[in-house]
Amino acid sequence: MQGRIHSLESFGTVDGPGTRFVVFVQGCPMRCAYCHNPDTWDMNGGTLMEPSYIIEQYERNSAFYVNGGGLTVTGGEPLMQIDFLIDLFTLAKERNIHTCIDSSGIAFNPDSATQMEKMDRLMGLTDLVMLDIKHIDPEKHKDLTQQSNTNILKFAAYLNEKHVDMWIRHVVVPGITDDDKYLFDLGYFIGQFSNLKALDVLPYHTMGEKKYQSLGMEYKLHGVPPMDQTKLLEKKQVILDGIKKRRSELKI
């Protein structure tokens, strides 16, 4: 099954543990206001690639990935191309390659038996999911991404049920996702999951604004300042407090 690929990166260092070979897939239904890769949104764009070709590219530099590294698929939204992922990760597991999906969870559909069968197969081939939760509040999530977060939160619970390791990512945007109430609520929500292995709290930056200008697109967050690094640590602590409270209640 061919995949629609935006680009490949041989030496990723922020896309999972160790040094990673990173596959950026094409296509995403989310419209995050701070997305710095709007050129990956088009479902019909990108270059068609065979899973075997991608594994060949991985193996050219495999010596760099042996010490805790591996293969990460990001996007775009990887789960929009689940058949391709199954084929790619099947080849990866035959070679004992650590597999990671960096996802928003938006494609998760627990109401579809066909999709869930495929999801179960994929999770059996997946070592780690980096789940990017944009906002814990349903309405504010819609404002930020034009999509509901209902199935995204169900996806987190599903990963826990499947015992798939999960890293949570959250971008802190001044005036939009930095409210302490919602940060605490996010921590309280993810604190229930025993598969939670890491929390990445990322600062909003404005580096994507020029790309929007070059593409002739409106940048909705024009004028929003980058997140202050010192305040970012404070915001991460609020999430950690929420995790701690939930785990104390559950005696985890």
Salt bridges, closest charged atoms under 4 A:
ASP39 OD2 - HIS6 NE2 2.81
ASP39 OD1 - LYS211 NZ 3.45
GLU59 OE2 - ARG95 NE 3.07
ASP83 OD1 - LYS118 NZ 3.12
GLU94 OE1 - ARG95 NH1 3.70
ASP102 OD2 - ARG169 NH1 3.19
ASP120 OD1 - LYS162 NZ 3.42
ASP127 OD2 - LYS93 NZ 2.65
ASP132 OD2 - LYS134 NZ 2.87
ASP180 OD1 - LYS235 NZ 2.84
ASP185 OD2 - LYS181 NZ 2.73
ASP200 OD2 - ARG169 NE 3.65
GLU209 OE2 - HIS222 ND1 2.40
GLU249 OE2 - LYS245 NZ 3.29
